[in-house]
Amino acid sequence: ANLPFAFKDVFFAHGHLPGDGTPYRFPSRGVEQAPLLERLFAAGAIPVGATNLDPFSYSTTGENPFYGAPINPLDPELLVGGSSSGSSVAVGAGIVPFAIGTDTGGSIRIPAAFCGVWGWKPTNGLLDASGLVPLSHSHDCPAIVASDARMLRRVAETLIGKSSPAWRKAESGMRIGIAQELFAASDADTAKALNRFLAAARSGSGQDVAVPDLALCNGIATVITGYEAARFLHPAFEEMPDAFTGNVRQRLAIGASIARRDYDVAQRIRSRLTADFLAGTLSKCDLIVSPITPRACYRRE
């Protein structure tokens, strides 16, 4: 109650049509206000505004040619990351204790990490994804960024439906899996962060776990996201082509060239990889520690 918050400008709210990081305004299609915002309002949270993002959520830098890039509160010369850049900056700068964003392919995890705050992309389907402008309906996931772990938990408990299987009694102890393969490909600062985490978790060394082939996963995600984004954004492009940057135009052109049969194959492989990961790696541990990006920070240039 009475906590201010901000939300990424992809969510519909009463009296607010989202721009998705562009001058374009998306019309409401049967949902006047996102259910997640309804839950927060009912709990007494106070919205202070919609936050900036990469145009159409289709990048991970946070740079925006229409409204300017949000500035990293830790160092203005460092990249913020995106696409939920404004939400992460609002929390990192102390403007609000938490904010709502989305994560399709790292869009809350990357800017939260770069701004030194807590970001959480939950399991797809755990939080209601209706009432927001999609990029890829197969991958889009509402997400939370918060000033600390306790705040993150408070918001999560408000947003997760009481009938969700997420509400189960925690078992004693926590089995931690470490994606050593990914840490080995990262820089020395990332390894130091892993060691600090393990010391704080009092977990010893944890256990090494296998991760799926990221090249394969990224290829599948590119096909699925590209196909879905191109078809959803086509009407907006027809109405306001100037809202589409060169980067987004290029991605949409690639997505438009993807055949339905290739999309269907990618979805089948995605389902199989997910099932194998759940039955394999995630049956051996409760938590997997992995780097978000290969390096801790990047300069804006």
N, C-alpha and C positions, 0 to 999 in steps of 0.2 A: 504494500500500500504506500502511495505517495512517492514512489521512486520514479524519477524521470528516466526516459529511455528514448532511443532513436531507432528508426527502422530503414532498411535499404529501400531505395525508391523503385522497388519492384512489387511492393505490396499495395493492394487496394485498401483504402480506408474511406469512411464516410466523408464526402467532400473532397477527396483526393484521388486523382487519376495518376498512376505512376508513369514516369517518363523513361524509366529504364536507362538512365544516364544520357538521355538525348533530349532535344526540344520536342520530340514527338510525344503525344499523350495516348496511351492505350485505352480504348473504350472498355467499359465493364461488360463482361459477358455472363451475366446472371449472378455474379458475386460482388456485392457492393463493398464488403469489408472482409478481409482475411480472417478466418476463424482463430488463427494464432493471436492476432491483435485483439479480437473479442475477448479471449481468455485473459490477456494482460490487462485490458480495460476493466474487466469484471473483478480482477484482483486488486484494482486500485492504482495500477501503474499509469504514469502520465507521459504521453508522447510529446516530445519537443520538436520533432521534425523528421523529414525524410533525408537520407544520406546519399552522398555522391557515389558513383561507381564507374567501372569501365562501361562504355557504350554497349547496350544490349547484354551486359554481363559476359561478353565474349572476348575476354582477355584476362591476364593475371598480373598486370603491371600497376593498375590504379590510375594510369594517366588518362585524362579526359579532355579532349580538344574543345568541348563546348563550355564546360564550367570550370576548367582548370583542375589540376590534380590535387587531391588532399595532401597535406604536408605531414610527413612522418614526425611525430612529436619527440622522438629520440634524437633525430638529426635530419634537418631539412634537405640534406644532400643525398639521403638514402631513399631507395625505392620503398613505397608503401606496400606494393603488392595488391592484388585484387582477385575477384572483382568487387568483393565487399569491402572496398578500401575506406569509404567514408565511415562505415559502422565501426571499423577497427580503430580509426583515428579518433573518432568521437570518444571512445572508451579510453584509448591510450593517452589522450590529452586531458582526461578528467572531466570532460563535459557532461558525460552520463556514466553511471556505473555499469550499464549493460546496453547492448543493442542487438537487433535482429538482422540477420542477413540470409544469404543462401550460399550453398556450396554445390557446384555441379562437377568441378574437377580441381578442387583446391581453393575455392573462392572465399572461404572463411579461414581455412587453416593457414594459408600463406600470409595474408595481411595481419592476422592475429599474431603469428610468429614474428613478422617483421616489426610490429609495433610493441612487442613485449607484453602482450595481454593473453588472456585465455580464450581460445576459440574451440568450439565443439561442433563437428558435423556428425549428427547421430545416424543410426541405421536408417536407410531409406524407408519411409513409411511410418516411422515412429511419431513424427510430427506432421500435422495436417498441412499438405502442400497446396491446398486449394486457395484461391484468392490472391495469387501472385502471377506476374508475367513470366511465362516459362522461357527457357532456352532449349532444354532437352528434357522432356517430361520423364524419360527413363532414368535420368541422372539427377535432376534438380532435387535439392534437399534443403528445407529450412534449417537454419543454423543459428547458433548463439555465440556472441562474443561478450566477455565480461572482465571486470577488473581483477577478480581473483576467483579461486576455486569455490569458495562458499557462495559467492554471488551467482556463479554459473549454476550451481546445484539448485539454488532457490528458484531461478528462472526455469530451469528444466522441470522441476517438480510442478511448477504452475502450468507448464505447457503440455506435459504428457498426460494423456487421458487415464483416468483411474482404472479403466478396464484393460489397460495395456499389459502384455506379459512382461514389460520392463519392471513392473512392480512385483518383485519377488524378493524373498529374504536372502540377503547376501550370505554366501558360504564363508566359513572362517578361512582367512588367508587369501592371498591373491597370487595366482600363477602368472608370472610375467614372461612373455616371449620377446626376444630381441631379434630384429631383422638385421643381423650382422652383415649380410650381403650388401645392404643399402648403406650402412654406416661405413663400410670399407670403401665405398665409392665417393664418400663425402670428405670434406676438409677436416683439419685437426680440431677446429673449434666445435664441430658437430660431435666428434667423439668425446670431447670434454663435457659437453652438455649431457650426453648419455651417462657418463660416469657420475655426474652430479645428481642426476635423477635416481640412479640406482642406489646411491648413498642415502638420499632422502627417503627412498622407499624401503630401506633396510631389507632388501631382497637378495643380498648377495650378488651373484652375477646374472641371475635369471637363466633362461635357457634359449639357445639358438633355435630359431624357427625358419622354415622355408617360406618364401614369398613367391607369388606368381611371377611369370615372366613379364616385366614391366613394358617391354617393347610390344609384346602381344596385347597386353591390356590397353596400352595407349592407342594402338592401331584400332582395336575394337571401339574404344571410346570415341575416336576421331570419326569413324564411320557412323556410329549411332547418333552422336551429338550433331554432326554435320548434316545428316539426313533430316533429323527432326527440326533443327534450327532453320534450315533453308525453307522448309515448308511452312513453318509457323510465321516466320518474319517476311515472307513474300508480300502479303498485303500491305504491310507497313512500308516496305521498300517501294511499292507501286505508288503509294500516297505521298511519301516524303523521302525521296532518294538522298537528299542532302544530309539526312541524319545518319547516313551510313558512311563510316570512315573507310579508308582504303583497306585496312586490315580486315574489317568485318566483311566488306564486299568480296575480298579474296576468299575468305572462309566460306561465305555463302555460295559463291560460284562453285567451289569444290563440293560443297554439300549438295547442291542442286544436280550435280553430275553423278551422284551415287544412285545406283539402281536399287529398286525395292528388293530384289533377290539378294543382293549383297548385304543390305540392311538386315534382312531376315536371318541370314547366316551369322552375322555379327551378334545378333540377339541370342541365337542358340548357343554360340560359343561363350558369350557372357554368362548365360544361365549355368552352363556346365562348370565354368571356372569358379563361379560363386558357390555352387554346391560342393565342389571339391575342396574349396578353401574352408568352408564351414565344417565339413566332415573331417578334414585333415588338420591343418594348422590350428584352427580355432577350437578344436576339440581338446587340444593339449594345453591351452592357456586361456586366461581371462582377458588379458591385455597384451597388445603388441606395441612395442616401442619402435618407432621408425622416424627418420628425419623427414621434415616437410619439404625441404629443398636441399640441394647438395652443399650450399653455402649458407652462412648465417645472415648475410646481408649483401645487397647489391647497390651500387651507386646509380642515381637516376640516369646519368648519361650512358 
